[in-house]
Amino acid sequence: MASCSLSSMKAEAENTTVPNWLELPRDITTNILQRLDTIEIVTIACHVCPLWWNICKDPLMWRTIRMTNLHHLQHKHLELVKICCYAIERSCGHLEDIDIQFFGSNDVLECIAINANNLRCMRLVYCRRISDEGLSLAVRNLPLLEEVDISFNMLNEDSLEALGRCCPRLKSLTFARMLCEHFGYGSENIGAFAFAIAKTMPRLLHLKISGNVLSNDGVLAILDGCPLLESLDLTRCLYVHLSDSLEKRGREQIKDFGVPILPDYSSSDDDYYYCESLEKRCREQIKDFRLPIQDCYSSDSDWDICSENSNWSGYED
C-alpha cells in the first residue's frame, strides 16, 4: 500500500511539474517572443537567458516593431526612442512593419530611413515631434511603402505630397485629425492636403481623412485624382456639405463611401456646422447611426510617458 501511495504521489508530482521552456523547439520559442511588444522584447526577453538572447539577435525577429501600449510603462521619451532605434538597427534591413504611438520623432524617422528601406507599413500616431521636413526626408528612402497612418500629428500637405511622390506603391493612407485641431487653420489651408493627395497618389485604394478641414472641391479632387479608391472615410469633416450630385458620384465610384456626418455639440454656430435636417436624414437612412464624441488629446507632458526609474541597457555584441 505504501509503495502504491508513493508511486501515485510521484506520478502526480511529475504531472504538475512546470515544463522547461528551454526544451521548446527554437521556432516555437521564436513565435512566442515575436508576439511580445518590442519594449518587452528589448528590456525583458533579451535578458532572460543566452538562448533567448541568441534568438533575439536574429534580424528576422525584428520584421515587425510594435510600441503602442505605453501608458503603463516606466520609460521617458528619450529612452523609448533609444529602444525603438535599437530594434530598427537590429532588423538589418528586414523591417517591414512599424507601429508606434506618442514618442515618435524626427530621430526615429531618420533611423527608419537609414535602416529600413524594405518597409511596407508605417503607423506613426500621436507623434507630435515629427515635422513635415523630417517625414519628407525619410520617405525618400522608403519607396516600398504601401500602408501609412500618420494621424493626429502636426503635419500638413507638404508631408503628404512628399509621401505621394516618393512612395508610388502607396495603397492605404490614414490622415485623421481631432476636431479640436480645426481651429487655428486659416481659410487658405482648407482642403490643401486633399489636392496634394489627389495630385500624387493615383493608386490609393483606401483613404481615411476623418476630422479634417476639407471642402467639397477637395472631395471632388480626390474622386478625380484617385480613381481606384475602394473606401473613403470623410466622417467628422465639418466643412464638407456634399451636394446630392457629389454624394451620388461618391457612392457610385467608391464601394465604401463614408459621408461627413456632422456632430451636435454645445458650441456656437461659428464653431460647428451642425445641421438638424442632416442628422434626421441619417437616423432615417442608417439603422445604427451614432453621433461621434469629440476627441481630445493630452498635453505634451502626457506624451512623455515616463518615470525616473528606467534602467534599460542593451546587450553588447
Secondary structure, 3 states (H helix, E strand, C coil): CHHHHHHHHHHHHHHCCCCCHHHCCHHHHHHHHHCCCHHHHHHCHHHCCHHHHHHHCCHHHHCEEEECCCCCCCCCHHHHHHHHHHHHHHCCCCCCEEEEECCCEHHHHHHHHHHCCCCCEEEEECCCECCHHHHHHHHCCCCCCCEEECCCCCCCHHHHHHHHHHCCCCCEEECCCCHHHCCCCCHHHCCHHHHHHHHHCCCCCEEECCCCCCCHHHHHHHHHHCCCCCEEECCCCCCCCCCHHHHHHHHHHCCEEECCCCCCCCCCCCCCCCCHHHHHHHHHHCCCCCCCCCCCCCCHHHHCCCCCCCCCCCCCC
